[in-house]
């Protein structure tokens, strides 16, 4: 059974890979491994070594600490009504939405944000 920390780190790798628009194969080629290994890292099936995590962080242009952000919440999912799911950025749809949101020009993005906030308050 995979360790919760390995699962968390794997989800953060997948999250960042999606945000920068890389496939597993592209990331693997840049890091010098096979894409199957990236699959195993992302699911937590295989533990990422320190040196490999360093290579991945360099390729994805984030600090090592990025992969551990939110780790204090890994075994305490939120139960509050209307709360953000603990693994929101592990959801491909949410990541795609965020990526699309940041492609919108800033003035239009601000209006969209205000609209979303109003809609969430009346929901």
N, CA, C and O atoms as a GROMACS GRO file, in nm:
protein
  492
    1UNK      N    1   0.084  -0.119   0.000
    1UNK     CA    2   0.000   0.000   0.000
    1UNK      C    3   0.089   0.125   0.000
    1UNK      O    4   0.189   0.132   0.072
    2UNK      N    5   0.050   0.222  -0.081
    2UNK     CA    6   0.129   0.345  -0.095
    2UNK      C    7   0.120   0.430   0.032
    2UNK      O    8   0.015   0.437   0.097
    3UNK      N    9   0.229   0.494   0.066
    3UNK     CA   10   0.233   0.584   0.181
    3UNK      C   11   0.160   0.714   0.144
    3UNK      O   12   0.174   0.761   0.032
    4UNK      N   13   0.084   0.772   0.236
    4UNK     CA   14   0.010   0.896   0.206
    4UNK      C   15   0.099   1.010   0.157
    4UNK      O   16   0.054   1.091   0.076
    5UNK      N   17   0.222   1.018   0.204
    5UNK     CA   18   0.312   1.124   0.158
    5UNK      C   19   0.349   1.101   0.011
    5UNK      O   20   0.355   1.197  -0.067
    6UNK      N   21   0.374   0.976  -0.027
    6UNK     CA   22   0.406   0.946  -0.167
    6UNK      C   23   0.289   0.978  -0.258
    6UNK      O   24   0.308   1.027  -0.369
    7UNK      N   25   0.168   0.950  -0.212
    7UNK     CA   26   0.049   0.983  -0.289
    7UNK      C   27   0.036   1.134  -0.304
    7UNK      O   28   0.006   1.183  -0.413
    8UNK      N   29   0.058   1.207  -0.196
    8UNK     CA   30   0.049   1.353  -0.200
    8UNK      C   31   0.152   1.412  -0.297
    8UNK      O   32   0.118   1.496  -0.380
    9UNK      N   33   0.276   1.369  -0.285
    9UNK     CA   34   0.382   1.419  -0.374
    9UNK      C   35   0.347   1.386  -0.519
    9UNK      O   36   0.365   1.470  -0.607
   10UNK      N   37   0.298   1.267  -0.544
   10UNK     CA   38   0.260   1.228  -0.680
   10UNK      C   39   0.149   1.315  -0.736
   10UNK      O   40   0.152   1.353  -0.853
   11UNK      N   41   0.051   1.346  -0.653
   11UNK     CA   42  -0.058   1.435  -0.698
   11UNK      C   43  -0.006   1.574  -0.729
   11UNK      O   44  -0.052   1.637  -0.824
   12UNK      N   45   0.090   1.621  -0.651
   12UNK     CA   46   0.147   1.753  -0.676
   12UNK      C   47   0.229   1.753  -0.806
   12UNK      O   48   0.230   1.853  -0.878
   13UNK      N   49   0.298   1.643  -0.835
   13UNK     CA   50   0.370   1.632  -0.962
   13UNK      C   51   0.269   1.640  -1.076
   13UNK      O   52   0.288   1.716  -1.171
   14UNK      N   53   0.162   1.560  -1.068
   14UNK     CA   54   0.059   1.561  -1.172
   14UNK      C   55  -0.002   1.699  -1.188
   14UNK      O   56  -0.021   1.746  -1.300
   15UNK      N   57  -0.034   1.762  -1.077
   15UNK     CA   58  -0.094   1.896  -1.078
   15UNK      C   59  -0.005   1.995  -1.153
   15UNK      O   60  -0.052   2.066  -1.241
   16UNK      N   61   0.121   1.999  -1.119
   16UNK     CA   62   0.211   2.094  -1.182
   16UNK      C   63   0.233   2.059  -1.329
   16UNK      O   64   0.240   2.148  -1.414
   17UNK      N   65   0.243   1.929  -1.359
   17UNK     CA   66   0.261   1.886  -1.499
   17UNK      C   67   0.144   1.933  -1.584
   17UNK      O   68   0.163   1.982  -1.695
   18UNK      N   69   0.021   1.917  -1.531
   18UNK     CA   70  -0.098   1.963  -1.603
   18UNK      C   71  -0.095   2.115  -1.622
   18UNK      O   72  -0.127   2.165  -1.730
   19UNK      N   73  -0.057   2.187  -1.517
   19UNK     CA   74  -0.056   2.333  -1.526
   19UNK      C   75   0.041   2.385  -1.632
   19UNK      O   76   0.012   2.483  -1.699
   20UNK      N   77   0.155   2.319  -1.646
   20UNK     CA   78   0.250   2.364  -1.747
   20UNK      C   79   0.223   2.302  -1.883
   20UNK      O   80   0.289   2.335  -1.982
   21UNK      N   81   0.126   2.211  -1.889
   21UNK     CA   82   0.084   2.154  -2.017
   21UNK      C   83   0.175   2.045  -2.073
   21UNK      O   84   0.185   2.030  -2.195
   22UNK      N   85   0.240   1.971  -1.986
   22UNK     CA   86   0.325   1.860  -2.031
   22UNK      C   87   0.251   1.728  -2.019
   22UNK      O   88   0.169   1.709  -1.929
   23UNK      N   89   0.281   1.636  -2.109
   23UNK     CA   90   0.232   1.500  -2.095
   23UNK      C   91   0.329   1.424  -2.006
   23UNK      O   92   0.438   1.471  -1.977
   24UNK      N   93   0.287   1.306  -1.962
   24UNK     CA   94   0.378   1.222  -1.884
   24UNK      C   95   0.502   1.188  -1.965
   24UNK      O   96   0.613   1.185  -1.912
   25UNK      N   97   0.483   1.161  -2.093
   25UNK     CA   98   0.595   1.126  -2.180
   25UNK      C   99   0.693   1.243  -2.192
   25UNK      O  100   0.814   1.222  -2.185
   26UNK      N  101   0.642   1.364  -2.210
   26UNK     CA  102   0.729   1.480  -2.222
   26UNK      C  103   0.810   1.504  -2.094
   26UNK      O  104   0.929   1.531  -2.100
   27UNK      N  105   0.742   1.493  -1.979
   27UNK     CA  106   0.812   1.511  -1.852
   27UNK      C  107   0.920   1.404  -1.836
   27UNK      O  108   1.033   1.433  -1.797
   28UNK      N  109   0.884   1.281  -1.866
   28UNK     CA  110   0.979   1.170  -1.852
   28UNK      C  111   1.101   1.192  -1.940
   28UNK      O  112   1.214   1.170  -1.895
   29UNK      N  113   1.081   1.236  -2.063
   29UNK     CA  114   1.193   1.260  -2.153
   29UNK      C  115   1.284   1.370  -2.100
   29UNK      O  116   1.407   1.358  -2.108
   30UNK      N  117   1.226   1.475  -2.045
   30UNK     CA  118   1.305   1.586  -1.992
   30UNK      C  119   1.385   1.544  -1.868
   30UNK      O  120   1.494   1.596  -1.844
   31UNK      N  121   1.329   1.450  -1.791
   31UNK     CA  122   1.395   1.405  -1.669
   31UNK      C  123   1.490   1.288  -1.696
   31UNK      O  124   1.578   1.258  -1.616
   32UNK      N  125   1.470   1.222  -1.811
   32UNK     CA  126   1.558   1.111  -1.847
   32UNK      C  127   1.512   0.975  -1.797
   32UNK      O  128   1.594   0.889  -1.768
   33UNK      N  129   1.381   0.956  -1.787
   33UNK     CA  130   1.326   0.827  -1.744
   33UNK      C  131   1.212   0.788  -1.839
   33UNK      O  132   1.179   0.863  -1.930
   34UNK      N  133   1.154   0.672  -1.817
   34UNK     CA  134   1.040   0.628  -1.898
   34UNK      C  135   0.910   0.684  -1.841
   34UNK      O  136   0.899   0.707  -1.720
   35UNK      N  137   0.811   0.706  -1.929
   35UNK     CA  138   0.686   0.766  -1.884
   35UNK      C  139   0.613   0.679  -1.783
   35UNK      O  140   0.537   0.729  -1.701
   36UNK      N  141   0.635   0.547  -1.789
   36UNK     CA  142   0.571   0.458  -1.692
   36UNK      C  143   0.614   0.492  -1.550
   36UNK      O  144   0.537   0.478  -1.455
   37UNK      N  145   0.739   0.538  -1.536
   37UNK     CA  146   0.788   0.575  -1.404
   37UNK      C  147   0.714   0.699  -1.355
   37UNK      O  148   0.680   0.709  -1.237
   38UNK      N  149   0.688   0.794  -1.444
   38UNK     CA  150   0.610   0.914  -1.406
   38UNK      C  151   0.471   0.870  -1.361
   38UNK      O  152   0.418   0.922  -1.262
   39UNK      N  153   0.411   0.776  -1.433
   39UNK     CA  154   0.279   0.724  -1.394
   39UNK      C  155   0.284   0.669  -1.252
   39UNK      O  156   0.195   0.696  -1.171
   40UNK      N  157   0.386   0.593  -1.221
   40UNK     CA  158   0.399   0.533  -1.089
   40UNK      C  159   0.421   0.638  -0.982
   40UNK      O  160   0.369   0.627  -0.871
   41UNK      N  161   0.500   0.742  -1.013
   41UNK     CA  162   0.519   0.851  -0.918
   41UNK      C  163   0.386   0.922  -0.890
   41UNK      O  164   0.351   0.950  -0.776
   42UNK      N  165   0.312   0.951  -0.998
   42UNK     CA  166   0.188   1.027  -0.984
   42UNK      C  167   0.081   0.954  -0.906
   42UNK      O  168  -0.004   1.018  -0.844
   43UNK      N  169   0.082   0.823  -0.908
   43UNK     CA  170  -0.016   0.746  -0.831
   43UNK      C  171   0.033   0.715  -0.691
   43UNK      O  172  -0.045   0.670  -0.606
   44UNK      N  173   0.161   0.739  -0.666
   44UNK     CA  174   0.217   0.706  -0.536
   44UNK      C  175   0.261   0.561  -0.528
   44UNK      O  176   0.303   0.515  -0.422
   45UNK      N  177   0.252   0.488  -0.638
   45UNK     CA  178   0.293   0.348  -0.639
   45UNK      C  179   0.443   0.334  -0.616
   45UNK      O  180   0.489   0.240  -0.552
   46UNK      N  181   0.520   0.430  -0.669
   46UNK     CA  182   0.664   0.433  -0.648
   46UNK      C  183   0.702   0.561  -0.576
   46UNK      O  184   0.647   0.668  -0.605
   47UNK      N  185   0.794   0.550  -0.485
   47UNK     CA  186   0.845   0.666  -0.410
   47UNK      C  187   0.946   0.740  -0.496
   47UNK      O  188   1.030   0.678  -0.562
   48UNK      N  189   0.940   0.873  -0.495
   48UNK     CA  190   1.032   0.956  -0.572
   48UNK      C  191   1.156   0.982  -0.487
   48UNK      O  192   1.146   1.030  -0.374
   49UNK      N  193   1.273   0.950  -0.540
   49UNK     CA  194   1.396   0.976  -0.467
   49UNK      C  195   1.422   1.127  -0.461
   49UNK      O  196   1.365   1.203  -0.539
   50UNK      N  197   1.507   1.167  -0.370
   50UNK     CA  198   1.538   1.309  -0.354
   50UNK      C  199   1.599   1.367  -0.482
   50UNK      O  200   1.561   1.476  -0.524
   51UNK      N  201   1.692   1.294  -0.542
   51UNK     CA  202   1.756   1.346  -0.663
   51UNK      C  203   1.659   1.353  -0.780
   51UNK      O  204   1.664   1.446  -0.860
   52UNK      N  205   1.569   1.256  -0.790
   52UNK     CA  206   1.469   1.258  -0.897
   52UNK      C  207   1.369   1.371  -0.873
   52UNK      O  208   1.328   1.438  -0.969
   53UNK      N  209   1.330   1.394  -0.748
   53UNK     CA  210   1.239   1.505  -0.718
   53UNK      C  211   1.305   1.638  -0.753
   53UNK      O  212   1.239   1.731  -0.800
   54UNK      N  213   1.435   1.647  -0.731
   54UNK     CA  214   1.510   1.766  -0.769
   54UNK      C  215   1.501   1.788  -0.921
   54UNK      O  216   1.473   1.899  -0.967
   55UNK      N  217   1.525   1.681  -0.998
   55UNK     CA  218   1.518   1.690  -1.145
   55UNK      C  219   1.377   1.732  -1.190
   55UNK      O  220   1.362   1.815  -1.280
   56UNK      N  221   1.276   1.674  -1.129
   56UNK     CA  222   1.138   1.705  -1.165
   56UNK      C  223   1.106   1.850  -1.130
   56UNK      O  224   1.040   1.919  -1.208
   57UNK      N  225   1.152   1.896  -1.015
   57UNK     CA  226   1.125   2.034  -0.976
   57UNK      C  227   1.193   2.132  -1.071
   57UNK      O  228   1.136   2.236  -1.103
   58UNK      N  229   1.313   2.100  -1.115
   58UNK     CA  230   1.384   2.185  -1.212
   58UNK      C  231   1.307   2.189  -1.344
   58UNK      O  232   1.289   2.296  -1.402
   59UNK      N  233   1.262   2.074  -1.390
   59UNK     CA  234   1.189   2.066  -1.516
   59UNK      C  235   1.056   2.139  -1.510
   59UNK      O  236   1.017   2.205  -1.606
   60UNK      N  237   0.986   2.128  -1.396
   60UNK     CA  238   0.855   2.191  -1.382
   60UNK      C  239   0.864   2.334  -1.327
   60UNK      O  240   0.762   2.399  -1.306
   61UNK      N  241   0.985   2.380  -1.304
   61UNK     CA  242   1.012   2.517  -1.260
   61UNK      C  243   0.940   2.553  -1.129
   61UNK      O  244   0.874   2.656  -1.118
   62UNK      N  245   0.955   2.465  -1.030
   62UNK     CA  246   0.904   2.490  -0.896
   62UNK      C  247   1.010   2.449  -0.795
   62UNK      O  248   1.102   2.375  -0.827
   63UNK      N  249   0.995   2.498  -0.673
   63UNK     CA  250   1.087   2.457  -0.568
   63UNK      C  251   1.046   2.318  -0.518
   63UNK      O  252   0.933   2.274  -0.539
   64UNK      N  253   1.136   2.252  -0.452
   64UNK     CA  254   1.108   2.120  -0.394
   64UNK      C  255   0.989   2.130  -0.297
   64UNK      O  256   0.906   2.040  -0.290
   65UNK      N  257   0.982   2.240  -0.224
   65UNK     CA  258   0.876   2.255  -0.124
   65UNK      C  259   0.736   2.253  -0.186
   65UNK      O  260   0.639   2.221  -0.117
   66UNK      N  261   0.724   2.287  -0.314
   66UNK     CA  262   0.595   2.284  -0.383
   66UNK      C  263   0.527   2.148  -0.367
   66UNK      O  264   0.406   2.140  -0.348
   67UNK      N  265   0.606   2.042  -0.376
   67UNK     CA  266   0.551   1.907  -0.373
   67UNK      C  267   0.498   1.867  -0.235
   67UNK      O  268   0.425   1.769  -0.221
   68UNK      N  269   0.536   1.944  -0.133
   68UNK     CA  270   0.493   1.914   0.003
   68UNK      C  271   0.388   2.012   0.056
   68UNK      O  272   0.342   1.998   0.169
   69UNK      N  273   0.352   2.112  -0.024
   69UNK     CA  274   0.251   2.208   0.020
   69UNK      C  275   0.120   2.136   0.045
   69UNK      O  276   0.077   2.052  -0.035
   70UNK      N  277   0.056   2.168   0.156
   70UNK     CA  278  -0.071   2.107   0.191
   70UNK      C  279  -0.059   1.970   0.253
   70UNK      O  280  -0.160   1.903   0.277
   71UNK      N  281   0.061   1.926   0.280
   71UNK     CA  282   0.082   1.791   0.333
   71UNK      C  283   0.022   1.774   0.473
   71UNK      O  284  -0.011   1.662   0.513
   72UNK      N  285   0.007   1.884   0.546
   72UNK     CA  286  -0.051   1.876   0.679
   72UNK      C  287  -0.199   1.838   0.674
   72UNK      O  288  -0.258   1.808   0.778
   73UNK      N  289  -0.260   1.840   0.556
   73UNK     CA  290  -0.402   1.807   0.542
   73UNK      C  291  -0.426   1.671   0.478
   73UNK      O  292  -0.540   1.638   0.447
   74UNK      N  293  -0.322   1.591   0.457
   74UNK     CA  294  -0.340   1.470   0.377
   74UNK      C  295  -0.434   1.367   0.439
   74UNK      O  296  -0.497   1.291   0.365
   75UNK      N  297  -0.446   1.363   0.571
   75UNK     CA  298  -0.534   1.263   0.629
   75UNK      C  299  -0.651   1.325   0.705
   75UNK      O  300  -0.716   1.258   0.786
   76UNK      N  301  -0.677   1.453   0.680
   76UNK     CA  302  -0.788   1.520   0.744
   76UNK      C  303  -0.871   1.594   0.641
   76UNK      O  304  -0.865   1.717   0.634
   77UNK      N  305  -0.950   1.522   0.559
   77UNK     CA  306  -1.029   1.591   0.458
   77UNK      C  307  -1.133   1.682   0.522
   77UNK      O  308  -1.185   1.653   0.630
   78UNK      N  309  -1.160   1.790   0.455
   78UNK     CA  310  -1.257   1.888   0.506
   78UNK      C  311  -1.397   1.831   0.501
   78UNK      O  312  -1.435   1.765   0.405
   79UNK      N  313  -1.474   1.856   0.605
   79UNK     CA  314  -1.611   1.807   0.610
   79UNK      C  315  -1.711   1.922   0.612
   79UNK      O  316  -1.831   1.900   0.616
   80UNK      N  317  -1.661   2.046   0.609
   80UNK     CA  318  -1.750   2.161   0.616
   80UNK      C  319  -1.828   2.175   0.486
   80UNK      O  320  -1.774   2.152   0.377
   81UNK      N  321  -1.955   2.214   0.498
   81UNK     CA  322  -2.038   2.237   0.381
   81UNK      C  323  -1.982   2.356   0.304
   81UNK      O  324  -1.954   2.461   0.363
   82UNK      N  325  -1.967   2.339   0.174
   82UNK     CA  326  -1.916   2.446   0.091
   82UNK      C  327  -1.766   2.464   0.096
   82UNK      O  328  -1.713   2.557   0.035
   83UNK      N  329  -1.697   2.378   0.168
   83UNK     CA  330  -1.551   2.390   0.177
   83UNK      C  331  -1.486   2.338   0.050
   83UNK      O  332  -1.544   2.255  -0.021
   84UNK      N  333  -1.368   2.387   0.021
   84UNK     CA  334  -1.293   2.342  -0.094
   84UNK      C  335  -1.241   2.202  -0.066
   84UNK      O  336  -1.185   2.178   0.040
   85UNK      N  337  -1.259   2.108  -0.160
   85UNK     CA  338  -1.206   1.973  -0.140
   85UNK      C  339  -1.055   1.978  -0.116
   85UNK      O  340  -0.985   2.062  -0.174
   86UNK      N  341  -1.006   1.890  -0.033
   86UNK     CA  342  -0.863   1.888   0.002
   86UNK      C  343  -0.776   1.865  -0.121
   86UNK      O  344  -0.664   1.915  -0.126
   87UNK      N  345  -0.825   1.790  -0.218
   87UNK     CA  346  -0.746   1.757  -0.336
   87UNK      C  347  -0.800   1.827  -0.460
   87UNK      O  348  -0.805   1.767  -0.568
   88UNK      N  349  -0.840   1.950  -0.447
   88UNK     CA  350  -0.898   2.024  -0.558
   88UNK      C  351  -0.806   2.024  -0.680
   88UNK      O  352  -0.851   2.002  -0.792
   89UNK      N  353  -0.678   2.049  -0.658
   89UNK     CA  354  -0.587   2.058  -0.771
   89UNK      C  355  -0.545   1.920  -0.823
   89UNK      O  356  -0.469   1.911  -0.919
   90UNK      N  357  -0.593   1.816  -0.761
   90UNK     CA  358  -0.573   1.682  -0.814
   90UNK      C  359  -0.682   1.644  -0.913
   90UNK      O  360  -0.677   1.539  -0.975
   91UNK      N  361  -0.781   1.731  -0.927
   91UNK     CA  362  -0.894   1.709  -1.017
   91UNK      C  363  -0.861   1.773  -1.151
   91UNK      O  364  -0.842   1.895  -1.158
   92UNK      N  365  -0.855   1.693  -1.258
   92UNK     CA  366  -0.817   1.744  -1.390
   92UNK      C  367  -0.909   1.856  -1.436
   92UNK      O  368  -0.862   1.953  -1.495
   93UNK      N  369  -1.038   1.845  -1.410
   93UNK     CA  370  -1.132   1.949  -1.451
   93UNK      C  371  -1.099   2.082  -1.383
   93UNK      O  372  -1.104   2.188  -1.446
   94UNK      N  373  -1.066   2.077  -1.255
   94UNK     CA  374  -1.032   2.200  -1.182
   94UNK      C  375  -0.903   2.261  -1.236
   94UNK      O  376  -0.893   2.382  -1.251
   95UNK      N  377  -0.806   2.177  -1.267
   95UNK     CA  378  -0.679   2.227  -1.322
   95UNK      C  379  -0.702   2.289  -1.459
   95UNK      O  380  -0.648   2.395  -1.489
   96UNK      N  381  -0.784   2.224  -1.543
   96UNK     CA  382  -0.816   2.279  -1.674
   96UNK      C  383  -0.888   2.414  -1.662
   96UNK      O  384  -0.863   2.506  -1.739
   97UNK      N  385  -0.976   2.423  -1.564
   97UNK     CA  386  -1.048   2.548  -1.541
   97UNK      C  387  -0.952   2.660  -1.500
   97UNK      O  388  -0.961   2.772  -1.551
   98UNK      N  389  -0.861   2.630  -1.410
   98UNK     CA  390  -0.763   2.731  -1.367
   98UNK      C  391  -0.674   2.773  -1.483
   98UNK      O  392  -0.648   2.892  -1.501
   99UNK      N  393  -0.628   2.676  -1.561
   99UNK     CA  394  -0.543   2.708  -1.676
   99UNK      C  395  -0.619   2.798  -1.774
   99UNK      O  396  -0.564   2.898  -1.821
  100UNK      N  397  -0.743   2.765  -1.804
  100UNK     CA  398  -0.824   2.846  -1.894
  100UNK      C  399  -0.850   2.985  -1.838
  100UNK      O  400  -0.846   3.084  -1.910
  101UNK      N  401  -0.875   2.992  -1.708
  101UNK     CA  402  -0.902   3.119  -1.641
  101UNK      C  403  -0.785   3.216  -1.661
  101UNK      O  404  -0.807   3.334  -1.689
  102UNK      N  405  -0.664   3.167  -1.648
  102UNK     CA  406  -0.548   3.255  -1.660
  102UNK      C  407  -0.512   3.290  -1.805
  102UNK      O  408  -0.424   3.373  -1.828
  103UNK      N  409  -0.579   3.228  -1.900
  103UNK     CA  410  -0.562   3.267  -2.040
  103UNK      C  411  -0.653   3.384  -2.079
  103UNK      O  412  -0.635   3.445  -2.184
  104UNK      N  413  -0.751   3.415  -1.993
  104UNK     CA  414  -0.843   3.526  -2.018
  104UNK      C  415  -0.772   3.657  -1.984
  104UNK      O  416  -0.702   3.664  -1.883
  105UNK      N  417  -0.790   3.761  -2.066
  105UNK     CA  418  -0.729   3.891  -2.034
  105UNK      C  419  -0.770   3.938  -1.894
  105UNK      O  420  -0.882   3.912  -1.849
  106UNK      N  421  -0.679   4.007  -1.827
  106UNK     CA  422  -0.696   4.041  -1.686
  106UNK      C  423  -0.826   4.116  -1.655
  106UNK      O  424  -0.892   4.084  -1.556
  107UNK      N  425  -0.864   4.214  -1.736
  107UNK     CA  426  -0.986   4.289  -1.704
  107UNK      C  427  -1.111   4.200  -1.715
  107UNK      O  428  -1.203   4.212  -1.634
  108UNK      N  429  -1.115   4.113  -1.814
  108UNK     CA  430  -1.227   4.020  -1.828
  108UNK      C  431  -1.223   3.914  -1.718
  108UNK      O  432  -1.327   3.872  -1.667
  109UNK      N  433  -1.102   3.872  -1.683
  109UNK     CA  434  -1.086   3.771  -1.577
  109UNK      C  435  -1.140   3.824  -1.445
  109UNK      O  436  -1.204   3.750  -1.371
  110UNK      N  437  -1.116   3.950  -1.414
  110UNK     CA  438  -1.165   4.011  -1.290
  110UNK      C  439  -1.317   4.010  -1.287
  110UNK      O  440  -1.377   3.980  -1.184
  111UNK      N  441  -1.380   4.042  -1.400
  111UNK     CA  442  -1.526   4.040  -1.406
  111UNK      C  443  -1.581   3.899  -1.391
  111UNK      O  444  -1.683   3.877  -1.324
  112UNK      N  445  -1.514   3.803  -1.452
  112UNK     CA  446  -1.556   3.664  -1.437
  112UNK      C  447  -1.543   3.618  -1.293
  112UNK      O  448  -1.630   3.548  -1.242
  113UNK      N  449  -1.436   3.659  -1.227
  113UNK     CA  450  -1.414   3.625  -1.087
  113UNK      C  451  -1.526   3.684  -1.000
  113UNK      O  452  -1.581   3.615  -0.914
  114UNK      N  453  -1.561   3.811  -1.024
  114UNK     CA  454  -1.669   3.875  -0.948
  114UNK      C  455  -1.802   3.804  -0.970
  114UNK      O  456  -1.879   3.784  -0.875
  115UNK      N  457  -1.829   3.764  -1.094
  115UNK     CA  458  -1.952   3.691  -1.124
  115UNK      C  459  -1.954   3.557  -1.051
  115UNK      O  460  -2.056   3.520  -0.994
  116UNK      N  461  -1.842   3.485  -1.053
  116UNK     CA  462  -1.836   3.354  -0.984
  116UNK      C  463  -1.858   3.373  -0.834
  116UNK      O  464  -1.927   3.292  -0.772
  117UNK      N  465  -1.802   3.476  -0.777
  117UNK     CA  466  -1.818   3.500  -0.634
  117UNK      C  467  -1.965   3.527  -0.600
  117UNK      O  468  -2.016   3.473  -0.502
  118UNK      N  469  -2.032   3.609  -0.680
  118UNK     CA  470  -2.174   3.639  -0.657
  118UNK      C  471  -2.258   3.512  -0.670
  118UNK      O  472  -2.345   3.485  -0.587
  119UNK      N  473  -2.231   3.434  -0.774
  119UNK     CA  474  -2.307   3.309  -0.794
  119UNK      C  475  -2.287   3.212  -0.679
  119UNK      O  476  -2.381   3.144  -0.637
  120UNK      N  477  -2.166   3.203  -0.627
  120UNK     CA  478  -2.139   3.109  -0.517
  120UNK      C  479  -2.208   3.154  -0.388
  120UNK      O  480  -2.246   3.071  -0.306
  121UNK      N  481  -2.224   3.286  -0.372
  121UNK     CA  482  -2.290   3.337  -0.252
  121UNK      C  483  -2.440   3.312  -0.253
  121UNK      O  484  -2.501   3.298  -0.147
  122UNK      N  485  -2.500   3.307  -0.370
  122UNK     CA  486  -2.646   3.285  -0.378
  122UNK      C  487  -2.681   3.139  -0.395
  122UNK      O  488  -2.798   3.102  -0.389
  123UNK      N  489  -2.581   3.055  -0.418
  123UNK     CA  490  -2.607   2.911  -0.441
  123UNK      C  491  -2.646   2.843  -0.311
  123UNK      O  492  -2.672   2.722  -0.310
   0.00000   0.00000   0.00000
